[in-house]
Amino acid sequence: MMWPTTPDALVAWQAELAGEAPPRFEGGGPVGGCFVCFPRGETGPGARGDRAWAAAAVGDETAVVTGEAGAPYVAGQLALREGPLLEAAVRALPNPPAVLLVDATGRDHPRHAGLATSLGAILEVPTVGVTHRPLLAAGDWPDDRRGATAPLRIGDDTVACWLRVRAGVRPLAVHPAWRTDLEAAIDVVLTTTARVRTPQPLRTARTAARRRRGQDGS
């Protein structure tokens, strides 16, 4: 499977992905994370060809690749900008994850198939999206205790949830994506968080990407 390269092709593919029902992830196995960053100090949506550093992590193993953004940032079309970079980073890992955490959404998306979903479909790996805020969905925050959840909805459809991973800190938006439902997504995030808010595999990948960016002088 190849990434779409134009907005029209991406929109059509996202609509197809939203209608698919692959086998659900049953849990277990190593959890990975992936993250992409761009040069510091830049503002605006960025541009096609921006320099980029993408990293993936599973346990103590990390992989970092450098490349270029495939498009400027457009809401609902993040896959064009970051998708191939993240795919390359995950494929560079010595051992693949059983499930992958992605800094992106799933069904909380104009066509119910955000980057977390499309990356999972490309890699054929179950995915969970973890973001600081929803894209389109809305909902009240959960109780202030670890493990508390509250639905994030688009209309009457629950597409994600707020999850409190630690009392006294802002909750995360957790997004079921490729081959994961809400229960599995919550479980994966809770099992990879403890004293800090961001799940450890995402933190490790983010640190690796930013470290390489610094080494490259950007």
N, C-alpha and C positions, 0 to 999 in steps of 0.2 A: 504494500500500500504506500502511495506517495502523497506528500502534502500538496494541497491545492496551492496555486501560485497567484491567483487573482481573487479579488473580493467576490465576484459572482460565483466562481467555482467553490469558494469556501462556504458561502451561504447555502448553496445547494447541498454540499456534503454535510454541513451541520444539520440540516433538516433530515437527511437520511440517518445520521447517527442518533438523533433524538428519537427516532422511531424504532431503533433496534433494541433487542432484548437478549444480550449475551448471557451465558451462565454467570450466576452471582458468585462473588468471592466468599469462600467459607471460612476465612481466617487462617492464621498461622503463617510462619515463615518470616524472613527478615523484611523490615520496613525500610524503604529508601526515601530519599528526598532529592529534589532538583531545584535549581535557582539560576536565574540569569541576571546579570547586571551590565550597565552601560557606563560610559565615562562620567566621572563626577563633575558637578557644576553645571551640567546642561539643563535647560528648561524647555518647556513645550513638549509636544508629542513625539519628538525625535523624527528621524528620517530613515528612509531605506538606506542601507549601507553603513549605519552607525556601527562603530566597533563594539563588540560584545564579548562577554566572558560568561560561559555557562558551566555549571558544575553539578555533579550528582554524587550522592553519598549513600553507602550502605554500611552500617557499623563503622569500622575504622578505615574502610576503603573509600577513596574519593577519586574522581576523574574530572578534569577541567579541560574544556575545549575553548578555543577562541574562534571568532567568526564575525559575521556582519548581520545586522538586523535585516529581515526580509521585507519590512514595510514600516511606515510610521505607525504610531499607536492610534488605533481607532477602536472605540468601545465595541465589544462583540466580535472583533477580528484580531484578537491578540495572537492567535495561531499563526497568522501571516508573519508577524514580527518575530516571535520567539520559538515557534514550534520546532523547526528543524534544528535549532541550536540545542534545545533541551533534549531532543531525541539523540543527537550525537553524543551529548554528555552521558546520558544513561547507557547507551550502547558501548561506551568506552569503559564502563565498570568491569572489573575482572569477573564479578559474579552478579547476576541480575537480582533485583529485589522481588519479593513475592507480592508486594503492594507498594505503590509509589505515592508520596505526598507531593503536591504541586501547588505553587503559589498562584492559583487561578481558580475559576469557578467551574461548576458542572451544569446543573439544570437552571441555575440562577443566571439566565442568559436570554437574549432576545429569541433565540431558536432552541433553547434548552440543551445546548451542547457547547459549553465553554472549552477553554484550552485544556483543562484537566481531563475532560472527556475525550477530546480528540487526540491528546498525547497518549492516553491509555489505549485507544483503538489502534494507533500507529504501532505502538510497542507491543501490543497484545499483553499488557500488564494491567491488573486492577489499579485504579487510581482514586485518590481522595483529594479534593481541593481544600486548601486552608488559606483564608484571607482575613485581613483586618476589618473589612466591612463588606456588606453585600453589594452586588452590582445593580440589580433591579428589585430584589425582594425586600420586604420590610417585616419587622416584628419587634416586640418589646424584649428587653434584656431578661435573662433568667435570674433566678435567685443567686445571692452572693455566696455560693459554696461550690467546691470542686465537684464537677460532674453534672451540675445543673444545666438544663437545656431549655430552649424556647424556640418555637418554630419560626422560620423565615419563609414568607409566602409571597407568591405572585398571584393576586386574586385569591381564589380558594385553594390553590395548589401549594402544598408545602414542598419547597424545592431545596431547602437547606435548613440549618439551625444555628442559633447562637449556642456556644458551649463554653461554660466557665471551667477553665483548666486549673484555676487557682483562685481562692477567695481574695477579694480586695483588688483584683486587676480586671481590666476590660476583657470581656469574652471574645473568643474567636468565632468567625463565621466558618462553619464546616460544611463542605459540599460533597454529597455523593456524586460520583462521576462514573468512570468506566467500570462496570461489573461490581459496583458497590452500592449498597443501600444505606439509608441514614444510620441504622443501628451499627453496621460494620464501620462506617466512617467515624462515628463517635468513638467506638472501641479503639480503632487504630490511633486516633489522636490522643486519647487518654493514656494509652500504653506507651506513648513516646514523649509525654510531658511529665514534669515533676516540679522542680523548683522554679523553672522559667516558663514563660508563656508560649514561646514558639516550640513546636515539636523538634526534638533533637536532630532527626535526619535533615530537616529543612535548615536548621541552624548550622549544621556542619557543611552543607552544600553552599549556603550563603557565605560563610566564612571563607571557604575555599575559593569561590568565585572572586570575592573582593580582595583576597590576598594576592591572587594572580594578577588582578587588575593593578594593584599597587606595585607589584614587581615589574609590570610592564610600563610603569610610569604614567598611568592615567587615573 
